[in-house]
């Protein structure tokens, strides 16, 4: 790999960074849904940003954390966001 090529974080890197941030700033250790994290990393690696109001993403995140939103609903929302950009 040349120095001009971008270096992307993998899911395991993000999990490790998350654990480090929790040690520094506090919070509950663990990962609610590895699939959602993988999806977000996949989108980022492929140059697809999620440009939505933070309130909408907060509601999506809290819905997953509270068990109100399942994986198919998250996938549908991410697809809707992607289509709205195109």
N, CA, C and O atoms as CSV, one atom per row, in Angstrom:
chain,resi,resn,atom,element,x,y,z
A,1,UNK,N,N,0.853,-1.175,0.000
A,1,UNK,CA,C,0.000,0.000,0.000
A,1,UNK,C,C,0.893,1.231,0.000
A,1,UNK,O,O,1.797,1.342,0.829
A,2,UNK,N,N,0.650,2.150,-0.917
A,2,UNK,CA,C,1.444,3.379,-0.949
A,2,UNK,C,C,0.904,4.363,0.072
A,2,UNK,O,O,-0.210,4.206,0.572
A,3,UNK,N,N,1.693,5.369,0.376
A,3,UNK,CA,C,1.278,6.362,1.377
A,3,UNK,C,C,0.148,7.248,0.853
A,3,UNK,O,O,-0.485,7.965,1.628
A,4,UNK,N,N,-0.112,7.203,-0.469
A,4,UNK,CA,C,-1.195,8.001,-1.050
A,4,UNK,C,C,-2.557,7.327,-0.933
A,4,UNK,O,O,-3.589,7.973,-1.112
A,5,UNK,N,N,-2.561,6.036,-0.633
A,5,UNK,CA,C,-3.816,5.307,-0.535
A,5,UNK,C,C,-4.423,5.507,0.854
A,5,UNK,O,O,-3.713,5.483,1.860
A,6,UNK,N,N,-5.741,5.703,0.900
A,6,UNK,CA,C,-6.369,5.892,2.211
A,6,UNK,C,C,-6.338,4.609,3.039
A,6,UNK,O,O,-6.355,3.505,2.494
A,7,UNK,N,N,-6.295,4.764,4.324
A,7,UNK,CA,C,-6.350,3.651,5.258
A,7,UNK,C,C,-7.699,3.713,5.956
A,7,UNK,O,O,-8.007,4.697,6.630
A,8,UNK,N,N,-8.499,2.676,5.799
A,8,UNK,CA,C,-9.834,2.658,6.382
A,8,UNK,C,C,-9.842,1.855,7.675
A,8,UNK,O,O,-9.141,0.853,7.813
A,9,UNK,N,N,-10.650,2.319,8.613
A,9,UNK,CA,C,-10.850,1.569,9.849
A,9,UNK,C,C,-11.729,0.365,9.563
A,9,UNK,O,O,-12.676,0.442,8.780
A,10,UNK,N,N,-11.409,-0.732,10.198
A,10,UNK,CA,C,-12.262,-1.907,10.118
A,10,UNK,C,C,-13.137,-1.940,11.359
A,10,UNK,O,O,-12.908,-1.194,12.311
A,11,UNK,N,N,-14.132,-2.802,11.343
A,11,UNK,CA,C,-15.082,-2.878,12.457
A,11,UNK,C,C,-14.346,-3.115,13.775
A,11,UNK,O,O,-14.673,-2.487,14.782
A,12,UNK,N,N,-13.360,-4.008,13.783
A,12,UNK,CA,C,-12.622,-4.293,15.022
A,12,UNK,C,C,-11.883,-3.053,15.526
A,12,UNK,O,O,-11.778,-2.840,16.734
A,13,UNK,N,N,-11.370,-2.236,14.602
A,13,UNK,CA,C,-10.702,-0.990,14.995
A,13,UNK,C,C,-11.683,-0.046,15.700
A,13,UNK,O,O,-11.354,0.565,16.718
A,14,UNK,N,N,-12.876,0.059,15.147
A,14,UNK,CA,C,-13.892,0.938,15.723
A,14,UNK,C,C,-14.298,0.442,17.112
A,14,UNK,O,O,-14.474,1.244,18.029
A,15,UNK,N,N,-14.446,-0.861,17.267
A,15,UNK,CA,C,-14.802,-1.426,18.574
A,15,UNK,C,C,-13.712,-1.129,19.602
A,15,UNK,O,O,-14.012,-0.788,20.746
A,16,UNK,N,N,-12.453,-1.258,19.199
A,16,UNK,CA,C,-11.342,-0.966,20.104
A,16,UNK,C,C,-11.305,0.514,20.478
A,16,UNK,O,O,-11.092,0.856,21.641
A,17,UNK,N,N,-11.512,1.385,19.503
A,17,UNK,CA,C,-11.553,2.826,19.788
A,17,UNK,C,C,-12.705,3.163,20.732
A,17,UNK,O,O,-12.559,3.988,21.634
A,18,UNK,N,N,-13.837,2.523,20.518
A,18,UNK,CA,C,-15.005,2.746,21.374
A,18,UNK,C,C,-14.692,2.359,22.823
A,18,UNK,O,O,-15.016,3.091,23.758
A,19,UNK,N,N,-14.063,1.209,22.990
A,19,UNK,CA,C,-13.709,0.752,24.343
A,19,UNK,C,C,-12.748,1.738,25.013
A,19,UNK,O,O,-12.870,2.020,26.205
A,20,UNK,N,N,-11.796,2.257,24.241
A,20,UNK,CA,C,-10.843,3.231,24.787
A,20,UNK,C,C,-11.562,4.506,25.218
A,20,UNK,O,O,-11.276,5.050,26.285
A,21,UNK,N,N,-12.487,4.982,24.401
A,21,UNK,CA,C,-13.238,6.191,24.740
A,21,UNK,C,C,-14.094,5.970,25.993
A,21,UNK,O,O,-14.243,6.875,26.814
A,22,UNK,N,N,-14.648,4.776,26.134
A,22,UNK,CA,C,-15.433,4.476,27.331
A,22,UNK,C,C,-14.559,4.480,28.577
A,22,UNK,O,O,-14.991,4.931,29.637
A,23,UNK,N,N,-13.332,3.982,28.455
A,23,UNK,CA,C,-12.414,4.001,29.590
A,23,UNK,C,C,-12.088,5.433,29.999
A,23,UNK,O,O,-11.984,5.739,31.187
A,24,UNK,N,N,-11.930,6.293,29.025
A,24,UNK,CA,C,-11.567,7.691,29.305
A,24,UNK,C,C,-12.763,8.482,29.827
A,24,UNK,O,O,-12.656,9.178,30.837
A,25,UNK,N,N,-13.901,8.376,29.140
A,25,UNK,CA,C,-15.040,9.244,29.434
A,25,UNK,C,C,-16.172,8.573,30.192
A,25,UNK,O,O,-17.104,9.246,30.632
A,26,UNK,N,N,-16.107,7.254,30.353
A,26,UNK,CA,C,-17.154,6.541,31.067
A,26,UNK,C,C,-18.258,6.073,30.135
A,26,UNK,O,O,-18.342,6.494,28.981
A,27,UNK,N,N,-19.080,5.219,30.643
A,27,UNK,CA,C,-20.188,4.671,29.863
A,27,UNK,C,C,-20.224,3.170,30.001
A,27,UNK,O,O,-19.352,2.569,30.628
A,28,UNK,N,N,-21.227,2.574,29.416
A,28,UNK,CA,C,-21.405,1.128,29.500
A,28,UNK,C,C,-20.607,0.440,28.403
A,28,UNK,O,O,-20.738,0.767,27.224
A,29,UNK,N,N,-19.786,-0.508,28.804
A,29,UNK,CA,C,-19.006,-1.270,27.839
A,29,UNK,C,C,-19.919,-2.235,27.113
A,29,UNK,O,O,-20.831,-2.810,27.707
A,30,UNK,N,N,-19.676,-2.408,25.855
A,30,UNK,CA,C,-20.459,-3.346,25.069
A,30,UNK,C,C,-20.949,-2.713,23.790
A,30,UNK,O,O,-20.815,-1.509,23.573
A,31,UNK,N,N,-21.512,-3.542,22.961
A,31,UNK,CA,C,-21.993,-3.120,21.657
A,31,UNK,C,C,-23.394,-3.669,21.484
A,31,UNK,O,O,-23.608,-4.880,21.538
A,32,UNK,N,N,-24.345,-2.778,21.275
A,32,UNK,CA,C,-25.742,-3.189,21.156
A,32,UNK,C,C,-25.978,-4.034,19.902
A,32,UNK,O,O,-26.641,-5.070,19.959
A,33,UNK,N,N,-25.429,-3.582,18.766
A,33,UNK,CA,C,-25.709,-4.286,17.523
A,33,UNK,C,C,-24.521,-4.164,16.577
A,33,UNK,O,O,-24.319,-3.125,15.947
A,34,UNK,N,N,-23.752,-5.218,16.486
A,34,UNK,CA,C,-22.570,-5.220,15.618
A,34,UNK,C,C,-22.956,-5.032,14.147
A,34,UNK,O,O,-22.182,-4.470,13.374
A,35,UNK,N,N,-24.134,-5.494,13.762
A,35,UNK,CA,C,-24.587,-5.351,12.376
A,35,UNK,C,C,-24.750,-3.895,11.970
A,35,UNK,O,O,-24.383,-3.517,10.857
A,36,UNK,N,N,-25.294,-3.078,12.855
A,36,UNK,CA,C,-25.463,-1.654,12.556
A,36,UNK,C,C,-24.086,-0.989,12.433
A,36,UNK,O,O,-23.858,-0.194,11.522
A,37,UNK,N,N,-23.179,-1.315,13.348
A,37,UNK,CA,C,-21.828,-0.769,13.264
A,37,UNK,C,C,-21.179,-1.176,11.945
A,37,UNK,O,O,-20.570,-0.344,11.273
A,38,UNK,N,N,-21.302,-2.438,11.573
A,38,UNK,CA,C,-20.732,-2.919,10.316
A,38,UNK,C,C,-21.317,-2.178,9.127
A,38,UNK,O,O,-20.600,-1.850,8.181
A,39,UNK,N,N,-22.612,-1.912,9.169
A,39,UNK,CA,C,-23.266,-1.195,8.067
A,39,UNK,C,C,-22.722,0.223,7.940
A,39,UNK,O,O,-22.460,0.691,6.832
A,40,UNK,N,N,-22.552,0.902,9.062
A,40,UNK,CA,C,-22.044,2.279,9.030
A,40,UNK,C,C,-20.600,2.312,8.538
A,40,UNK,O,O,-20.240,3.186,7.749
A,41,UNK,N,N,-19.775,1.379,8.989
A,41,UNK,CA,C,-18.391,1.301,8.513
A,41,UNK,C,C,-18.382,0.998,7.015
A,41,UNK,O,O,-17.611,1.600,6.268
A,42,UNK,N,N,-19.228,0.071,6.572
A,42,UNK,CA,C,-19.322,-0.262,5.148
A,42,UNK,C,C,-19.693,0.964,4.317
A,42,UNK,O,O,-19.081,1.225,3.282
A,43,UNK,N,N,-20.688,1.708,4.769
A,43,UNK,CA,C,-21.101,2.906,4.043
A,43,UNK,C,C,-19.958,3.906,3.956
A,43,UNK,O,O,-19.715,4.485,2.898
A,44,UNK,N,N,-19.255,4.110,5.069
A,44,UNK,CA,C,-18.146,5.065,5.089
A,44,UNK,C,C,-17.023,4.636,4.147
A,44,UNK,O,O,-16.500,5.453,3.389
A,45,UNK,N,N,-16.657,3.368,4.194
A,45,UNK,CA,C,-15.585,2.855,3.329
A,45,UNK,C,C,-15.948,3.044,1.858
A,45,UNK,O,O,-15.071,3.252,1.019
A,46,UNK,N,N,-17.233,2.973,1.549
A,46,UNK,CA,C,-17.680,3.105,0.170
A,46,UNK,C,C,-18.085,4.532,-0.199
A,46,UNK,O,O,-18.732,4.766,-1.219
A,47,UNK,N,N,-17.692,5.472,0.648
A,47,UNK,CA,C,-17.911,6.883,0.329
A,47,UNK,C,C,-19.339,7.354,0.456
A,47,UNK,O,O,-19.713,8.367,-0.136
A,48,UNK,N,N,-20.144,6.638,1.218
A,48,UNK,CA,C,-21.535,7.038,1.404
A,48,UNK,C,C,-21.671,7.601,2.814
A,48,UNK,O,O,-21.543,6.880,3.803
A,49,UNK,N,N,-21.933,8.902,2.884
A,49,UNK,CA,C,-22.078,9.517,4.202
A,49,UNK,C,C,-23.561,9.582,4.570
A,49,UNK,O,O,-24.435,9.635,3.705
A,50,UNK,N,N,-23.809,9.576,5.848
A,50,UNK,CA,C,-25.177,9.702,6.339
A,50,UNK,C,C,-25.330,11.155,6.770
A,50,UNK,O,O,-24.932,11.545,7.868
A,51,UNK,N,N,-25.913,11.937,5.882
A,51,UNK,CA,C,-26.064,13.367,6.110
A,51,UNK,C,C,-27.513,13.650,6.476
A,51,UNK,O,O,-28.318,14.055,5.637
A,52,UNK,N,N,-27.820,13.432,7.718
A,52,UNK,CA,C,-29.180,13.605,8.211
A,52,UNK,C,C,-29.129,14.467,9.468
A,52,UNK,O,O,-28.098,14.537,10.137
A,53,UNK,N,N,-30.237,15.119,9.784
A,53,UNK,CA,C,-30.261,15.886,11.043
A,53,UNK,C,C,-29.928,14.969,12.218
A,53,UNK,O,O,-30.367,13.820,12.265
A,54,UNK,N,N,-29.157,15.484,13.150
A,54,UNK,CA,C,-28.725,14.656,14.269
A,54,UNK,C,C,-29.910,14.117,15.062
A,54,UNK,O,O,-29.818,13.037,15.647
A,55,UNK,N,N,-31.011,14.842,15.091
A,55,UNK,CA,C,-32.193,14.367,15.825
A,55,UNK,C,C,-32.734,13.080,15.204
A,55,UNK,O,O,-33.132,12.164,15.923
A,56,UNK,N,N,-32.749,13.009,13.874
A,56,UNK,CA,C,-33.252,11.807,13.203
A,56,UNK,C,C,-32.344,10.618,13.488
A,56,UNK,O,O,-32.825,9.516,13.749
A,57,UNK,N,N,-31.026,10.841,13.438
A,57,UNK,CA,C,-30.092,9.745,13.738
A,57,UNK,C,C,-30.158,9.357,15.208
A,57,UNK,O,O,-30.020,8.181,15.545
A,58,UNK,N,N,-30.366,10.331,16.083
A,58,UNK,CA,C,-30.522,10.030,17.507
A,58,UNK,C,C,-31.739,9.125,17.718
A,58,UNK,O,O,-31.666,8.133,18.444
A,59,UNK,N,N,-32.843,9.475,17.084
A,59,UNK,CA,C,-34.061,8.671,17.227
A,59,UNK,C,C,-33.856,7.256,16.693
A,59,UNK,O,O,-34.326,6.289,17.292
A,60,UNK,N,N,-33.158,7.137,15.571
A,60,UNK,CA,C,-32.867,5.814,15.012
A,60,UNK,C,C,-32.002,5.010,15.981
A,60,UNK,O,O,-32.281,3.842,16.252
A,61,UNK,N,N,-30.960,5.640,16.496
A,61,UNK,CA,C,-30.053,4.974,17.429
A,61,UNK,C,C,-30.778,4.552,18.707
A,61,UNK,O,O,-30.614,3.426,19.176
A,62,UNK,N,N,-31.576,5.456,19.263
A,62,UNK,CA,C,-32.302,5.133,20.493
A,62,UNK,C,C,-33.351,4.049,20.246
A,62,UNK,O,O,-33.593,3.209,21.113
A,63,UNK,N,N,-33.963,4.067,19.087
A,63,UNK,CA,C,-34.938,3.031,18.755
A,63,UNK,C,C,-34.306,1.652,18.721
A,63,UNK,O,O,-34.898,0.674,19.178
A,64,UNK,N,N,-33.096,1.581,18.175
A,64,UNK,CA,C,-32.366,0.303,18.158
A,64,UNK,C,C,-31.989,-0.087,19.581
A,64,UNK,O,O,-32.205,-1.227,19.992
A,65,UNK,N,N,-31.426,0.856,20.335
A,65,UNK,CA,C,-30.968,0.574,21.701
A,65,UNK,C,C,-32.113,0.109,22.603
A,65,UNK,O,O,-31.924,-0.744,23.470
A,66,UNK,N,N,-33.295,0.674,22.390
A,66,UNK,CA,C,-34.454,0.333,23.221
A,66,UNK,C,C,-35.256,-0.840,22.668
A,66,UNK,O,O,-36.261,-1.237,23.258
A,67,UNK,N,N,-34.819,-1.399,21.540
A,67,UNK,CA,C,-35.507,-2.549,20.969
A,67,UNK,C,C,-36.784,-2.209,20.223
A,67,UNK,O,O,-37.560,-3.109,19.900
A,68,UNK,N,N,-37.024,-0.929,19.939
A,68,UNK,CA,C,-38.224,-0.525,19.209
A,68,UNK,C,C,-38.037,-0.634,17.701
A,68,UNK,O,O,-39.011,-0.719,16.954
A,69,UNK,N,N,-36.783,-0.633,17.256
A,69,UNK,CA,C,-36.496,-0.680,15.820
A,69,UNK,C,C,-35.629,-1.906,15.558
A,69,UNK,O,O,-34.573,-2.074,16.169
A,70,UNK,N,N,-36.084,-2.759,14.644
A,70,UNK,CA,C,-35.336,-3.979,14.337
A,70,UNK,C,C,-34.423,-3.770,13.126
A,70,UNK,O,O,-34.437,-2.711,12.498
A,71,UNK,N,N,-33.638,-4.787,12.815
A,71,UNK,CA,C,-32.658,-4.683,11.730
A,71,UNK,C,C,-33.292,-4.365,10.379
A,71,UNK,O,O,-32.758,-3.525,9.655
A,72,UNK,N,N,-34.410,-4.999,10.005
A,72,UNK,CA,C,-35.012,-4.638,8.714
A,72,UNK,C,C,-35.429,-3.167,8.653
A,72,UNK,O,O,-35.328,-2.538,7.600
A,73,UNK,N,N,-35.893,-2.622,9.769
A,73,UNK,CA,C,-36.285,-1.208,9.787
A,73,UNK,C,C,-35.064,-0.301,9.670
A,73,UNK,O,O,-35.130,0.739,9.015
A,74,UNK,N,N,-33.946,-0.682,10.299
A,74,UNK,CA,C,-32.708,0.090,10.166
A,74,UNK,C,C,-32.238,0.048,8.719
A,74,UNK,O,O,-31.862,1.077,8.156
A,75,UNK,N,N,-32.257,-1.138,8.116
A,75,UNK,CA,C,-31.839,-1.272,6.719
A,75,UNK,C,C,-32.716,-0.419,5.810
A,75,UNK,O,O,-32.213,0.229,4.893
A,76,UNK,N,N,-34.010,-0.415,6.057
A,76,UNK,CA,C,-34.930,0.381,5.245
A,76,UNK,C,C,-34.643,1.873,5.400
A,76,UNK,O,O,-34.693,2.620,4.422
A,77,UNK,N,N,-34.345,2.304,6.610
A,77,UNK,CA,C,-34.042,3.717,6.856
A,77,UNK,C,C,-32.739,4.116,6.185
A,77,UNK,O,O,-32.657,5.190,5.588
A,78,UNK,N,N,-31.712,3.265,6.273
A,78,UNK,CA,C,-30.438,3.558,5.606
A,78,UNK,C,C,-30.627,3.604,4.090
A,78,UNK,O,O,-30.024,4.433,3.407
A,79,UNK,N,N,-31.459,2.716,3.575
A,79,UNK,CA,C,-31.734,2.726,2.132
A,79,UNK,C,C,-32.462,4.000,1.741
A,79,UNK,O,O,-32.162,4.599,0.709
A,80,UNK,N,N,-33.414,4.413,2.558
A,80,UNK,CA,C,-34.155,5.652,2.280
A,80,UNK,C,C,-33.209,6.847,2.271
A,80,UNK,O,O,-33.308,7.715,1.404
A,81,UNK,N,N,-32.295,6.891,3.233
A,81,UNK,CA,C,-31.326,7.979,3.317
A,81,UNK,C,C,-30.436,7.987,2.067
A,81,UNK,O,O,-30.185,9.040,1.481
A,82,UNK,N,N,-29.969,6.807,1.672
A,82,UNK,CA,C,-29.091,6.703,0.500
A,82,UNK,C,C,-29.824,7.159,-0.760
A,82,UNK,O,O,-29.250,7.871,-1.583
A,83,UNK,N,N,-31.079,6.758,-0.918
A,83,UNK,CA,C,-31.855,7.143,-2.111
A,83,UNK,C,C,-32.166,8.634,-2.121
A,83,UNK,O,O,-32.254,9.239,-3.189
A,84,UNK,N,N,-32.333,9.225,-0.956
A,84,UNK,CA,C,-32.662,10.656,-0.891
A,84,UNK,C,C,-31.478,11.515,-1.315
A,84,UNK,O,O,-31.649,12.678,-1.680
A,85,UNK,N,N,-30.272,10.941,-1.268
A,85,UNK,CA,C,-29.076,11.679,-1.671
A,85,UNK,C,C,-28.868,11.645,-3.170
A,85,UNK,O,O,-28.157,12.489,-3.716
A,86,UNK,N,N,-29.479,10.676,-3.849
A,86,UNK,CA,C,-29.230,10.459,-5.266
A,86,UNK,C,C,-30.231,11.100,-6.117
A,86,UNK,O,O,-30.153,11.004,-7.342
